Amino acid sequence: MGKRMKAFMKITIFLFAVVALCGVSQAQDLDNYRWRVQGNWWFTHPYGNFGLRGGNSYFDVNKDFGFGSYSTFTGTVDWHFGHKHHLLLNVTPTYSSKTAILNRTIEFEGQTYAVGAQVTAGINELNIAPGYQYDIIRRDHGFVGLEVDINLVRTEGSLKLAGTVNGQGGSASRSNTLLAPLPAVGPVFRWYPLRDSNRLALEGSVRGMSFFGYGNFVSARANVDVGITNHLKLRAGYEMGSRLSIHGTSDQIAIQLTHRGPTAGLEYAWGESPPRKVHRPKSNEPSDWHVDWVPFYLWFTGVKGNVGAQGYVVPVDATFGDIISQLNIGLMTALDVRRKRVGLLTDLIFMSLSSDQKSTPIGTEFSGFTANAKTLIVDPELYVRLLDRERGSVDAVAGGRFWKMDNSLDLLPGTQPEVTVGQTQNWLDPVLGARFRLNLGKGWFANMKGDAGGFGVGSQLTWQTYIGMGKEFKQKYSVLLAYRYLYVDYKNGGFLYDTHMNGPLVGFNIRFK
């Protein structure tokens, strides 16, 4: 079946479900549950490649090793906490290996595997995806919704020499790992075609995201569910668990990998679904509780400054224009919980920043370099609302910024031979700051945040500014467009991270209270 025909069938099924849902007017909710757990056996077949396609520094899972289909599982937990709202957790592990006699020479992670060598290749991938689903259309015979999730994907590729063939032997082995948090969004539906019966259901979803020069990610599934009881169902279908394509600068590992195949399993649901909210006239008294959640920000950030590991220091300068060609992308999720005037704001930030400067010499010793910095930041902050008016608000903020930083440098040979070093550091910076919001009318608003800290406790100095605008919809949802600038100066032993990070960001906010 051609790609166009498959796409046409998926679109046809989705549109048919939408038309069917819009025409249903039954009184009984056939999709009535509070919790739903799905477990599937998955007979998947991987294909694609792991490593850099330049030269022969990669291996193809089919052409080089002939990976076949194998069994694994997928699982989903669905908490239906509101009439149209769900929190989801999807888990998909895929592990496979194959031993083959090489028909070409492969140079992988500094190790050469020659023609005729017996080599074992392994691909291990774990995808944990927390997410949120909103049912745009919800009727008694099913729903059509939108799912947003963050796929925390860890993929490891490895080669191991087995035995001695053509001068190659011993216990030579090399591996590399890529960890990428990938946001994805797309439609999801479920339809009960039998009148007043939940014993048969059709469901499916497509989720994906393009990351410009960074790569892309797509996941899709379709299932038929047959009820054994009102709570237990048998499931069968087909899943393309992940079509993952990630590429960055020339010194970074790259992946183009797809897992797909038939599935079969069980679904168990229990509890009563939350009733539809009855709209009542709003009370003049404001709620004591306020909860806002940003499922993800995308922060397209450049980096400029000095980066060091094990005593080696290089100047990095990757501008916003380099983002498309280099692996510079940031991901943030934020939660803001407030009761009356006291609240807790928490940011979780992951960034993978790179600078490919092979023509920038480091003295006479090295002709150029590539630098990579992987950063995890957890930023919990307590705040007090000093001013709360219809036109806006002012908050005083105090908290801490925890950093987990991994620097790696590849210094290219000049008068000295090539050097590759890496170093990891953790530290905590106390921070103080303020936050402002101005309501502009008709749902539009502007906000600004600034803080500073470090004070020698962790880094010597860190500070950031954030300024942006947004638009609210239905007083529950809003889209954000902003600009963020973050500076940090930290050094400890041979580790150095003295950089300015800045760039635009976009996001989506959900207000629960």
C-alpha positions in Angstrom: 0.0 0.0 0.0 1.4 3.4 -1.0 2.1 6.2 1.4 -0.6 8.4 -0.2 -3.2 5.6 0.1 -2.3 5.1 3.8 -2.6 8.8 4.5 -5.9 8.9 2.7 -7.3 6.1 4.8 -6.2 7.7 8.0 -7.8 11.0 7.1 -11.0 9.2 5.9 -11.4 7.4 9.2 -10.8 10.6 11.2 -13.3 12.6 9.2 -15.9 9.7 9.4 -15.5 9.7 13.2 -16.0 13.5 13.4 -19.2 13.3 11.3 -20.5 10.4 13.3 -19.8 12.1 16.6 -21.5 15.3 15.5 -24.7 13.4 14.6 -25.1 11.4 17.8 -27.7 12.5 20.3 -28.0 9.5 22.6 -28.6 10.0 26.3 -26.1 7.5 27.7 -22.4 8.2 27.9 -20.7 5.1 26.5 -17.2 6.4 27.3 -17.9 6.7 31.1 -14.7 6.2 33.2 -12.4 8.0 35.6 -9.3 5.8 35.1 -8.3 3.8 32.1 -5.2 1.6 31.7 -4.1 0.1 28.4 -1.4 -2.6 27.9 -0.4 -3.9 24.4 1.9 -6.5 23.1 3.6 -5.0 20.1 5.3 -7.0 17.3 7.5 -4.2 16.0 10.0 -4.0 13.2 12.7 -1.3 13.4 14.3 0.3 10.4 16.6 3.3 9.9 20.2 4.3 11.0 22.1 5.4 14.0 25.1 7.7 13.8 26.5 10.3 11.4 25.8 9.7 7.8 28.9 11.5 6.7 31.5 8.9 5.7 30.9 5.5 7.3 30.4 6.6 10.9 26.9 5.0 11.2 25.2 1.7 11.0 21.9 0.9 9.2 19.7 -1.5 11.2 18.4 -3.3 8.1 21.1 -3.0 5.3 24.0 -3.7 7.6 22.5 -6.0 10.2 19.0 -7.2 8.9 17.1 -6.4 12.1 13.9 -8.5 12.2 10.6 -8.0 14.0 10.5 -8.7 17.8 8.1 -8.5 20.7 7.8 -5.6 23.2 4.9 -3.7 24.8 3.3 -0.3 25.1 1.3 1.1 28.0 -1.0 4.1 28.7 -2.6 5.4 31.9 -5.4 7.9 31.3 -6.8 10.0 34.2 -10.1 11.5 33.1 -10.1 14.3 35.7 -12.6 16.6 34.0 -15.5 16.2 31.6 -13.2 17.1 28.6 -9.8 16.9 30.3 -7.3 14.0 30.6 -3.8 13.6 32.0 -1.9 10.8 30.2 1.2 8.8 30.7 2.5 6.7 27.8 5.4 4.3 28.1 7.1 2.5 25.2 10.4 0.6 25.5 12.0 -1.0 22.4 15.1 -3.1 22.7 16.6 -5.1 19.9 20.0 -6.5 18.8 21.4 -8.5 15.9 24.7 -10.2 15.1 26.0 -10.1 11.5 29.1 -10.4 9.3 29.9 -6.9 8.0 29.9 -6.3 4.3 31.4 -2.8 4.7 33.8 -1.1 7.0 32.1 0.9 9.8 33.9 3.5 12.0 31.8 4.1 15.0 32.8 6.2 18.1 36.5 5.9 17.2 36.5 2.1 16.7 36.9 0.5 13.2 34.9 -2.6 12.3 36.3 -4.1 9.1 34.6 -6.0 6.3 34.1 -9.6 7.4 34.1 -8.9 11.1 31.3 -10.5 13.2 29.7 -7.6 15.0 26.6 -7.3 17.2 24.5 -4.1 16.8 22.0 -3.0 19.5 19.3 -0.3 19.5 17.7 0.5 22.9 15.0 3.1 23.1 12.8 4.2 26.0 10.0 6.7 25.4 8.2 8.1 28.5 5.5 10.6 27.5 3.4 12.6 30.0 0.7 14.5 28.3 -2.6 16.3 28.3 -5.7 15.7 26.2 -8.7 18.0 25.6 -11.8 16.6 24.0 -12.9 19.3 21.5 -16.1 17.3 20.6 -17.4 15.0 23.3 -20.7 13.1 22.7 -22.3 10.0 24.2 -20.8 7.8 21.4 -17.2 9.0 21.7 -15.0 12.1 21.3 -12.5 13.9 19.0 -9.8 15.6 20.9 -6.3 17.2 20.8 -3.4 15.6 22.7 -0.2 17.4 23.7 2.6 15.5 25.3 6.4 15.6 25.9 8.2 12.5 24.7 11.2 11.9 26.9 13.2 9.8 24.5 16.4 8.0 25.4 18.0 6.1 22.5 21.3 4.1 22.7 23.1 2.6 19.8 26.0 0.1 20.3 28.4 -2.0 18.3 30.3 -4.9 19.8 33.0 -7.0 18.1 32.4 -10.7 18.6 35.4 -13.0 17.9 38.4 -12.4 15.6 37.8 -11.9 11.9 40.3 -10.4 9.4 42.5 -9.0 12.1 39.7 -7.5 14.2 39.0 -9.1 17.5 39.1 -8.9 21.3 36.3 -7.3 23.2 36.1 -4.0 21.3 32.8 -2.2 21.8 31.4 1.3 21.4 28.1 3.0 22.2 26.5 6.4 22.1 23.3 7.7 23.7 20.9 10.5 22.8 18.5 11.9 25.3 15.9 14.3 23.8 12.7 15.8 25.3 10.4 16.1 22.2 7.0 17.8 22.4 4.3 16.5 20.1 0.7 17.5 19.3 -2.1 15.9 17.2 -5.7 14.6 17.0 -7.1 11.7 18.9 -10.5 10.1 18.6 -12.7 7.2 19.9 -16.1 6.1 18.4 -18.6 3.5 19.5 -20.5 2.5 16.3 -23.1 0.3 17.9 -26.3 1.9 19.2 -26.4 2.2 23.0 -23.5 -0.3 23.4 -19.8 0.2 24.3 -18.9 -3.4 23.3 -17.2 -2.2 20.1 -14.9 0.9 19.7 -12.7 2.3 17.1 -9.9 4.7 18.2 -6.7 6.3 16.8 -4.3 9.1 17.2 -1.5 10.9 15.3 1.0 13.1 17.2 4.1 14.8 15.9 6.2 17.9 15.7 8.8 19.3 13.3 11.9 20.8 14.9 13.2 22.7 11.8 16.9 21.8 11.4 16.8 19.8 14.6 14.7 17.0 13.2 11.1 15.7 13.6 9.1 13.2 15.6 5.8 11.3 14.6 3.8 8.7 16.5 0.5 7.1 15.3 -1.8 4.3 16.2 -5.2 2.8 15.3 -7.1 0.1 17.3 -10.3 -1.9 17.4 -11.6 -2.6 20.9 -14.1 -5.4 21.7 -15.7 -5.4 25.1 -15.7 -8.5 27.3 -17.4 -6.7 30.1 -18.4 -3.1 30.7 -14.9 -2.5 32.1 -12.6 -4.9 30.2 -11.9 -4.9 26.5 -9.7 -6.8 24.1 -7.7 -4.6 21.7 -6.0 -5.1 18.3 -4.5 -2.7 15.9 -1.4 -1.2 14.3 1.1 1.2 15.8 3.9 3.4 14.4 5.4 3.9 17.8 7.9 6.5 16.8 9.4 7.9 13.6 12.3 9.7 15.1 14.7 11.9 13.0 17.3 13.9 15.0 20.4 15.6 13.6 22.7 18.3 14.9 26.2 19.5 14.3 28.8 17.3 12.7 30.2 16.1 16.1 26.9 14.9 17.4 25.2 11.6 17.1 22.2 11.5 14.7 19.2 9.2 14.5 16.7 8.3 11.9 14.7 5.4 13.3 11.2 4.0 13.0 9.4 1.3 14.9 6.1 -0.1 13.6 4.0 -3.2 13.6 0.7 -4.8 14.8 -0.5 -4.7 18.4 -2.8 -6.7 20.7 -3.7 -6.2 24.3 -6.2 -5.4 27.0 -7.9 -2.3 28.3 -9.4 -1.8 31.8 -11.5 1.2 32.8 -13.2 2.0 36.1 -14.8 4.9 38.0 -17.3 7.5 36.9 -16.4 10.2 34.5 -16.8 13.8 35.8 -20.1 15.4 34.9 -20.4 18.3 32.5 -20.0 21.5 34.5 -23.2 23.6 34.8 -22.4 27.2 34.1 -23.6 29.4 36.9 -23.4 33.2 37.3 -19.9 34.1 38.6 -19.6 35.0 42.2 -18.1 38.4 43.0 -15.8 36.7 45.4 -12.5 35.5 43.8 -11.4 31.9 44.2 -8.7 31.3 46.9 -6.9 28.8 44.5 -5.3 29.6 41.2 -3.6 26.9 39.1 -1.8 27.6 35.7 0.1 25.0 33.8 2.3 25.5 30.7 2.7 22.0 29.2 5.7 23.2 27.2 7.6 26.2 26.0 9.9 26.0 23.0 12.9 28.2 23.6 15.0 28.8 20.5 18.2 30.0 22.2 21.6 31.0 21.0 24.7 30.9 23.3 27.7 33.1 23.7 30.5 33.0 26.2 33.2 30.6 27.5 32.8 26.9 28.2 35.4 24.7 29.8 35.9 21.1 30.9 38.9 19.5 32.7 40.9 22.8 32.4 40.3 23.4 28.6 38.4 26.6 27.8 36.9 27.6 24.5 34.9 30.7 23.4 31.5 29.8 22.0 29.3 32.0 19.8 26.2 30.3 18.3 23.7 33.0 17.2 20.0 32.7 16.6 20.8 32.2 12.9 22.8 29.1 13.7 19.8 27.4 15.4 18.4 26.0 12.2 21.7 24.3 11.3 22.8 23.3 14.8 21.2 21.4 17.7 20.1 24.5 19.7 16.7 24.1 21.2 15.2 24.4 24.6 12.2 22.9 26.2 10.4 24.2 29.3 7.4 23.3 31.3 6.0 25.5 34.1 3.5 25.1 36.9 2.1 28.0 38.9 0.0 27.2 42.0 -1.3 30.1 44.2 -3.6 30.3 47.2 -4.8 33.8 47.9 -1.5 35.9 47.8 1.1 33.1 48.3 2.1 30.9 45.4 4.8 28.5 44.1 6.1 28.8 40.5 8.2 26.0 39.1 10.1 25.8 35.8 11.7 22.6 34.4 14.1 23.4 31.6 16.1 21.2 29.4 18.5 22.6 26.8 21.0 21.1 24.4 23.3 23.9 23.1 26.1 23.5 20.6 28.7 25.5 18.9 30.6 24.2 15.8 33.6 26.4 15.3 36.1 24.2 13.5 37.8 27.2 11.9 38.3 29.1 15.2 41.8 28.4 16.5 42.7 28.1 20.2 46.1 29.6 20.3 48.5 27.5 18.2 47.7 24.2 20.0 44.3 23.5 18.3 43.0 24.5 14.9 39.3 24.6 16.0 36.8 23.0 18.2 33.2 21.8 18.7 31.5 22.4 22.1 28.3 20.9 23.5 26.5 21.7 26.7 23.5 19.7 28.0 21.6 21.6 30.7 18.8 20.6 33.1 17.4 23.4 35.3 14.8 23.0 38.0 13.7 26.5 39.2 11.2 26.4 42.2 10.3 29.9 43.5 8.0 31.1 46.2 6.2 34.4 45.5 3.9 36.8 47.3 1.3 38.8 45.3 1.9 42.4 46.4 -0.6 43.9 44.0 -3.7 42.2 42.5 -6.0 44.4 40.4 -8.2 43.9 37.4 -5.6 45.7 35.2 -2.6 43.6 36.4 -0.5 42.2 39.2 2.9 42.5 40.9 4.7 39.6 42.6 7.9 39.4 44.8 9.8 36.2 44.0 12.5 34.2 46.0 13.7 30.7 45.4 16.5 28.5 44.0 17.8 27.5 40.6 19.3 24.0 40.4 21.6 23.3 37.5 22.8 20.0 36.2 25.4 20.7 33.4 27.3 18.4 31.1 30.1 20.1 29.0 31.9 18.3 26.3 34.7 19.7 24.0 36.3 18.3 20.9 39.6 20.2 20.3 40.8 19.7 16.7 44.6 19.1 16.2 47.0 22.0 15.6 50.4 21.8 17.1 48.9 19.4 19.6 47.0 16.2 18.9 43.2 16.1 19.0 41.7 16.2 22.6 38.2 15.2 23.6 37.1 16.0 27.2 33.9 16.1 29.1 32.8 17.1 32.6 29.5 17.2 34.6 28.7 19.6 37.5 25.6 20.2 39.7 25.0 23.4 41.8 22.2 25.4 43.4 21.8 29.2 43.0 19.6 31.2 45.4 17.7 33.9 43.4 15.5 36.9 44.1 13.2 38.7 41.7 9.9 40.1 40.7 7.1 39.4 38.2 4.6 41.8 36.5 1.5 41.3 34.4 -0.5 43.9 32.6 -4.0 43.1 31.2 -4.5 45.0 27.9 -8.1 44.2 27.2 -10.0 41.7 25.0 -7.9 38.8 26.3 -4.5 40.4 25.5 -1.9 40.7 28.2 1.8 41.5 28.7 4.1 40.1 31.3 7.7 40.5 32.5 9.9 38.6 35.0 13.4 39.3 36.2 15.6 37.7 38.9 19.3 37.6 40.0 21.2 35.3 42.3 24.2 33.0 42.7 26.0 35.3 45.1 29.0 32.9 45.2 26.9 30.2 46.9 26.6 28.3 43.6 27.6 30.4 40.6 29.4 33.8 40.9 26.3 35.4 39.3 23.2 34.4 37.4 20.4 36.6 36.2 17.5 36.5 33.7 14.9 38.7 32.1 11.7 37.5 30.4 9.3 39.8 28.5 6.3 38.7 26.4 2.8 39.0 25.2 -0.1 36.6 25.1 -3.8 36.1 24.2 -6.4 34.3 26.3 -9.2 32.2 25.0 -12.3 31.4 27.0 -10.5 32.5 30.1 -8.9 29.1 30.3 -6.3 28.9 27.6 -3.7 31.3 26.3 -0.8 31.3 23.8 2.5 33.0 24.6 5.2 34.7 22.6 8.2 36.1 24.5 11.9 36.7 24.6 14.2 35.3 27.3 17.7 36.2 28.3 19.6 34.0 30.9 23.2 34.6 32.1 25.3 32.4 34.4 28.9 32.5 35.5 30.0 29.2 37.2 33.4 27.7 37.6 34.7 24.9 39.8 38.0 23.2 39.3 38.5 22.7 35.6 34.8 23.2 34.8 33.6 26.6 33.4 30.3 27.8 32.2 30.2 31.6 31.6 27.6 32.2 29.0 24.7 34.4 27.8 21.7 32.4 26.5 18.9 34.3 24.7 16.2 33.9 22.1 12.5 33.8 21.4 10.1 31.3 23.0 6.5 30.2 22.3 4.2 28.3 24.6 0.6 27.3 25.5 -1.0 27.8 29.0 -3.9 26.0 30.6 -5.7 27.6 33.5 -7.5 25.1 35.8 -8.7 27.5 38.5 
